[in-house]
C-alpha cells in the first residue's frame, strides 16, 4: 500500500502547488484564508518528509509531528469555513450579529477538546480533536451553503470553493469515524485512502474554482457593465 500512499501524496502536492499558483495569480486578495491553508499544507508536507527521512514513521517525534500537523490543518480548514460563511453574509443586515456568533463558535471549538477529551496532546486526544474539527467543519459548511443559496447575489466561485471544502471535511469526518469501528488495525489504510482521495478531490475543485480562465472571463463582463 506504500505505492498507493506515495502516489496520492505526490498528486496532493502537485495539486497544492497548482492551487498556490492560481491563487497568487489574483484570487488570493479575496481568499487570503485559502492561501494561508494552502501554504500551511505544503509546509506540512515538507516537514513530515524531513521527519520521515530523519527519524522514520515509528519514531515518537514523527508521530507527534504528524498529529500536531493534522490538528493544526484541521483547525485552519475549520477557520476557512468560518471565513467563507462570514463572506457569504455580506448582503445581510444581521452580519455583525452572525460575526459574533461565528467568533463564539471558533472559541468553543478551540476550548472544547481540552474539556471533553482526556489526556491532552496524546495520540487519542489528537485523533478525537481532528474528528471533532472535521465534523464541525462539515456542519458549518451546510450553514455556509444555506447562506449562499439564500443570498441575493450568488457568487459561483464561492459556491465552488465551499463545495471543495465540503468534500474535504466530510471525507475526513467519515474516515475518522470509520477508524473507531475497524475490527483490525491492518485495514486502517481503507479509511486513510478514502480521506486522501476526498482531500485530493477537494483541492481539485479549488483549482477549478480559481483557474485563471475564470478571472479572464469575468473581467470583460464587468467592463461592459461600466
Buried (B, 14 or more C-beta within 10 A) or exposed (E): EEEEEEEBBEBBBEBBEBBBEBBEEBBBEBBEBBBBBBBBBBEBBEBBEEBBEEBEEEEEEBBBBBBBBBBBBBBBBBBBBBBBBBBBBEEBEEEEEBBEEBEEBBEEBEEBBEEEBEEEBEEEBBBBBBBBBBBBBBBBBEBBBEBBEEBEEEBEBBBBBBBBBBBBBBBBBBBBEBBEEEEEEEEEBEBBBBBBBBBBBBBBBBBBBBBEEBBEEEEEEEEEEE
